[in-house]
């Protein structure tokens, strides 16, 4: 049988319909397993396909007049089901609530087959870009769609806003077009945003309302953030990070202590704090923290009503305001202070993960776990950069030792890195060499040697920066720290410090010329409105 013959057989009932024929009569469903799931047999996939079509109302069990359909297995992990929306008795099938019913079937098969278990839709997922939006971004050479850019910019503005006026001012300062929806009595009931230059086929701006961007970005949900007054003023560079760190550590101990609804409000405020941290954090880890904020977004939306009261929520809001209002000062603080805050943030995210698990919010717990891993990575990269900043190479001592032994140094890339590990971290050497992450660490050490530095000294320096006994993977942690080490050393070699290049990594950079104006801090999202580069 050819594909044409198969298509004719599937479409035959459409021509026999007694009433109006559907404009689009092809019904298509894709069923896919997670990458870590076991491979199902053909018989198991066939059973899945039959149950899906029964649940959807396309071909109920025992109904020989149901729709014609075919299931095709393209790969080990998924199938495609194609059916005709025309029964063989001349009627159209009732497929109302078909997706919800097929989800119920999928949840049962996950338990029976021992697959990764997902949760029912709880209306907390973010609004994903449509295919046309992704294609449009690709044509324009953009790394993300307009919807994703707007999501991030609006969330950053909402996280630190204190009133309606402040919120809309921040959106405008971020370079967005803003349109308010005003009721006849003058009350603002909603808003829409658009990116400058983003237009449809009629050359009209493409507007997105807050609710179209994310469930918690509608105006009523945004207003919840400033219903409770938060007292926080600007602080000095030395005080900003440490004050926020103390508040976050205190809040982590109280998260969810007041019950389910208070916990939902607590994790929502923690989500805003992670967003603010991504804005003011050192540039060398900003991408990681921004990705952590994106991952934690789902964890910040618990599928229950939120309480706006609670000690943890107030402390998280105060921390966000401290960092936001002291952003210019924070940008010139040292990495050690930022490191303490990031460690506190890791503890807070871990507390939220445990709370979600206790409430059986599986999707939110997984999201918090992914965000926590990214934050831990940022912590270790920051620790590696701090170690590189304080590092002083012992070149004279090494030269003296070579003169005494008469041995020539090994050529770059020829030194056995297992011996480097034995020399630098003897207490962890056996665990590191047996770790699955050892190849990545070996690559980092070889890169450091090619850069003209001693890999043993570098490894010893980053290992001594923070303890390693609590790490799940010592090799992975050392790899992250060496990433920070190389970035800091590269910045220092180019004549600038990582703090200057990162707008806040700390340390000592080139002195500012007398009479030069200090760099102006831009509001969240304002990176897209950069003007011409100023000549020195």
N, C-alpha and C positions, 0 to 999 in steps of 0.2 A: 504494500500500500504506500502511495506517495503522500506527501503532506497535503497536496491539493485534494486528493481523494478523502483524506481525513477531515479536511476543512469542509468539504461538501456534506459529509455525513453529519458533522456537528451542526451545520447551519440549516439543514433540511427542515427541522421543526419551525424555524422562523417563517418560512414561506407558507406554512400550514396554519399560522395563527388566524383565528376568526376575527379578532378585533384589530385595534391599532398596533402596529409593529413598533417595538422599541427602537429609538434612534441609535443607541449603542447596545448591541445585543451580546457582546462578548464579556464574560465574567471571568476575571483573572485573580488568582490568589497565589502568593508565594509563601511557603512555609520553610523556615530556616532554623537550624540548631546553632547553639553557641560553639565557638571554635574548640572549647575544652570538652564538649560533649562526646560521648562514644558514637561510633558510626552505626546507624540503624540499618537493618537489612531491608531488602526490597519488600518483603512481606510486611514488615513493620511500617514502612512508608506507605504501602498500599492501604493498610488499615487506617493510618492517619488521614489519608485522602478521603476515604469513604466516610469517616466520622465527621470530617470538616464539611463535606457536602451535605451530609444529613443535618448537621447543626445549622448550616446556613439556610436550609430550606430549598436548596437547589435540587437535591435528589434524596428525599427521605427514604429510610429503610423500608423495604416491602412495597414501595410505590413504583410499579413498572412503567408509569406514565410520567416519571420525573424528567428533568432536563438531562440532556446528553453532556458528558464531560470526559476529560482525559487528564491523567496526571503524568508528568514527564520529570524524570530524575536527571538533572544536568550534572550533578556532582554528589559527593558523599554526604554533604551536610544540608542539602535542601532539595525541594521539589517545587514545580510550578503546576498549578491546577488551572485548566481552561475549560469553561462550561458555556453553554448557550442559554441565554435568558428567554427560553421558550420551551414550555412543556410539550410532550408528545401528544397530549390530548387537546392541543389548541389553546391552552391558557398560559398566562404568565405566572412565574413562581412568586411566592411571598418570601422576600428576602429581608424583611424588616428586622432590624437589630442583629443582622448577620455577623458583624464584626465582634460584637459583645459575646454572642453565642459561641463563635469559633475560639475566642479567647478562653472561655470556660473549658472547652475541649482541650486546648493546648495546656492549660494548668493541670488537667488530669493526667495527660500523657507525660508531663514533666515528672510527676510523682511515680507513675507506673514504670517508666523507662529509666529512671534515675538520672534525669537531665538537670541542667541548671534551672532552678526555680525562679520564675519572675513573678511580679505582683500584678494584680488587676489594675487597670487604669484608675488613678486616684486624682486626676485633673491637676497634678502638680508638675507635669513635664513642661519643659520650655517649648516655645513655638519654633519649630525647625524651619529653615529656609525651604522654599519650594524649588522645584527643578528649574523653572524659568529664572528665578532669582540667582541661583548658582551659575547658570549659563551666562546671565548678564554680567555677573562679577568676573567670570573668566574672560569674556570678551573685552572688558575694560581693564584687564590686567590687575584686578584687585585680589588681595589674599583672603578676603571674607566678603560676604554679601552685605548689602545695605541694612538688612534686618539685623544681622549680628553686630554690625557697628553701632547701630542705634540702641540695641539692647544694652551693650556695654556702657555707652555714654549716658543713657538715661539712668541706669542702675548706679553709676558712680555719682551722678548728681543727686539722686534720691537718697543715697547712703549718708550724705552729710548735710542735706538741706534742713532748714529749721522752720520754714514757712512756705506757703504757696508762692509768694513773691520771690523768695530765695531760690526755690526750685526752678521756676521759669527763667530766672536770671542766669542760673548755672547752665541750663540747657542752651540758652542763647550764647553764653560765653564759650561753650564747647563747640560752637560752630554749627549748630543744628537750626533748622527752620522750625519754628514752633507756632502752632495754631491752637488757640483755646476755644473750647465750646462753652458759650455763655448762655444761661437761661434768661427768660424775659425779665426776671427780677434782678439781674446783674450778677447772679451767683455763677461761679465757674464750676461746671459739672464734668468736664473732661478735657482732654488735650490730645493733639496729634503732633508727630514730629516727622521730619523728612530731611534727607541729606541734600545739601546744595548740589545741583547738577544731576540728581537722580530723577529722571523723568520717564513717563510712559510713552506709548506710541503717539499719543495726541499732544506730546510735549508738555504735559501737566505734571507737577510734582507728585511723587509717589509718597502718600502719607500713610503713616502707621499710628494707630491709636495705642495707648499704653497697654490696654488689655490684649491687643494683637501681638505685642512684643513678648509679654510674659504674664502669667496669672497675677503676680504681685506687683505689677507696674501700672495698673489702672490707678486713676487719681484717688479714689477712696482708699486703696491699699497703700499708696504712697503717703497719703496724709496720716496714716497710722503712726508713721515714724516720728512725727513731731507733736503728737497729741500730749505726750508727757514732756515737761520742761526738763532740759538737761543743762546743768551748770558746768561749763568748761571754758576756760579762757586760754589765750596763747601762753605758751611757756618757753623757757630758754631751751637751746639745743640739748643741754645736758639733762633737762627735766622731762622733755616730751616723751622719749622712748621709755624711760624708766617709770614714769607715771602710768602710761598705757599698759606696760608690762604688769605692774602691781594690780591694776584694776582687772586685767584679763585673768590673772591667776586667781584672784578672789572670786570672779564670776564663774570660773570653771567649776569651783567647788559647790556653787549654788544652782547650777544649771538643772532645771527640771525639778527642783526640790519642792516646788509648790503644786505639783500635779501636772496632768496631761496638757491642759490648755496653757498653763504658764510656761511649760517647757517648749511648746510650739512658738510662743512669743520670744523665748530666749534664743532659740536657734535662728529665728528670723533676724534678730539683732546681730547675732554672731556672723551671719552671712554678709550683712552690711559692713561689719568690721573687716572681714577678709578682703572685701572690695576696696575699702580705703587703704588697707595695708599694701595692696598691689599698686596703688597710685603713688604712695610716698616711699616705697621700698627702694633699696639700691638697684641700679639698673642691671647689674650682673645677675640678679635673681628675680627681676621684675617679671620676666616672661613666665617663670615657674609659678610665682605667686598669682599672677593673673590667670593662669590655667587652673590653679587650685581654687580660685574664686569662681571660675566657671564650673568646675566640678561640684563645688559645695553649693552651688545655686539650688540644685534639686533638694539637697539636705536641709536647706533653710526653709523649705516649704513643707511643713508637716501636714498630712491630710486631715487635720482637725481644726476646730476654731481656735483662734489665738487669744491669749490674754495679754493686754498691754501693761499689766502690772508685773512686778517681780524684780527682785534685786539683781539677778544676773542680767536681765534685759537692760536695766538702767546702767549697769557698769559697762556693758558692751557699747551702749550708745555714748556714754561719756568718753570711753577710749577712742571711739571713732571721731568724736568732736575734737579731742585733744590732738590727735594726729592731723586732722584736717586743718584746724586753725593754726597749728604750729608747723604747717607743711614746709614753709621756707626755712625755718630753723631746723626741722628734722632733716632736711636735705643736706645740711652741713654737719650733721652729727657723725659720730664715729661708728664703725661697724660693730664694735663690741656691744654698744647699747642696742643696736638693731637686732643683734643676735639674741640677746636676752628676750626681747619682745617676741621674736619668731618662735623661740622655744615655748614661751607661754601660749602662743597661738596654737602650736601643735598640741599642747595639753588640752586646750579648750575644744579643738576639733575632735580629739579623741574622746573627750567627755560627751560630746554630742553624738558621736557614733554609738557609744554604749547606751545612751538614752534612747536612740532610735531602735536599737536592737531590743531593749527592754519593752518598747511599745510595739514590737514586731513590724516596724516600718522597714522592710528589707531593702527597698530601692533607695530610700534615704540613707540607710546605714552604709550601703555599698558606696554611695556618692561621698559620704563623709570619709570613708576609708581611703578612697582615691585622692581626695583633697589632702588628707593627712600625709599621705606618702609624698606628694609634691611639696608640701611644706617642709617635711623632714629633709628632702633633697635640698631645698633652699637653705635650710639651716646649715647643712654640711658644706655647701658651696661657700656660704658666707664665712664659716669657720676656716676654710682653706684660704680664702682671700685675706682674712685677718692674720693668719700664720705667715703668709707671704709678705705682708706689709712689715711685720716685725722681724723677718728673717735677715740675718747677716751672714753671707757666705764665708766659709773658713778656707779661703784659697791658700793662704800662706802655710797653714798647717798641712794641707794636702800636698803642697809642693815639697815641703820638707820631708814628709813620709816617702814620697816617690824618690827623692834624692838619696835617702838612706837605704832603701831597698833596691834601688837600681831598676825597678820595674817601670816599663812604659805604660801609660794609661791605655785602657782598652778603647778601641775606636768606637765612635758613636753608633749605637745600635747593636754592638757586639757583646755588651756586658750581659751576663745571665741575670735576669730579673728575679729569679727565685733566690739567688744569693743576696740581692738587694733587700728583699723582704726579710730574710733571715738576719741581716745586719741591722735594719731599721726598726723592725717590730718583732723581736724574737719571741715574745710571749704569745703573739697571735699568728706566727708564721705558718704553723701546721694548718690552722683553720682557714687561713687566707688561701693557701695553695690548694686546698681541697674544695674551695668555694666555687660554685658555678660562675660567679662574677669575676673570677681570677683572670680570664683572658682580657676582659675590659681594663682591669687594673694594670696588667702587664703592658697593654698598649699605651696607657697614660704614662707609665714610667719610661717607656721607650721614647715617647714624644718629648718628655722633659730632658732626657739625655741628648736628644737631637737638638734641643734648644740651647745646649751648651751648659747645662746645669747638672749637678750631682743628684741623681734620682734617690739615692739613699738618704741624703740630707733633707731633700724635699719631703720624702715619705715620713721620715722621723719627725720633721717639724709639724706636719699636718696631723700626725697621729698623736702628738703630745698636746694638741690644741684642746681636745675634749676627750672624755673617756670613751672607750670602745666596748666595754664589757656588756653593755645592755643592747648592743646592735644585733639585729637579726642576721645581718650579713656584713661582716667586717670589711670584706673586699669591696662591696658595693659602697659602703660609707667612705672608705678611703678613695675610691674612684671619684665620688662627688667632691670630696675635699680637694683632690688634685685638679679638678676642673676649675674650682675657684682660685687655686694657686696659680695655674697657668694664665688665667685671665688677668689677675692682679700683676703678675710679673711681666706680662706682655704690655699692660698699660704703663707700668713703670719704665720699661725699656723704650717706649715711644715718647717718653718725656712728660706724661701726664699720669696722675694717680687715678686709681679706679674710682675714688670718691668723686673726683672732678668729672670723669667720664660718665659716672653712673648717677650723678645728681644726688649723692647721698651715701656712698659706700664708706665715707669717712677717710681718715688718714690725712697726710699732709701732701698737698699738691702744689703746683706752681703758684707763687704769690701773685695776687691780683695787682695790677698796675695802680699806682696812686691816682686817685681821681676817677677811676673807672666805676661805672655804676654796677650795683649788684644784680645778678640775674633775677628776673621777675618770675615768680611762680605762677604757672598757668592753672586754671581750674581743670578738674578731671575731664578727660576727653579732648582737651584743647590741642593735643599733639597734631591733629589733622589740619590745623589752621596755621601752619608754619609759614612765615613770610620769607622774603629774600634773605639769604645768608649774609650776615654782617661781616664785612672785612675787618681784619685786625689792623 
